[in-house]
């Protein structure tokens, strides 16, 4: 949205950096998918929010001061 672009300090989507360098390699993804399938389901990681934690609703400001 325009608000998002304004908050991160760019004028258009064309100014955003490439995403591909930050994505995992396909070989890593295949290994992870095999591990999850072998375990019978998704495995919680430390990056996931703990049970009962509130998440921001899309479109509502969080009060963060990113870029300021």
Secondary structure, 3 states (H helix, E strand, C coil): CHHHHHHHCCCCHHHCCCCHHHCCCHHHHHHHHHHHHHHCCCCCCCCCCCCCCCCCCCCCCCCCCCCC
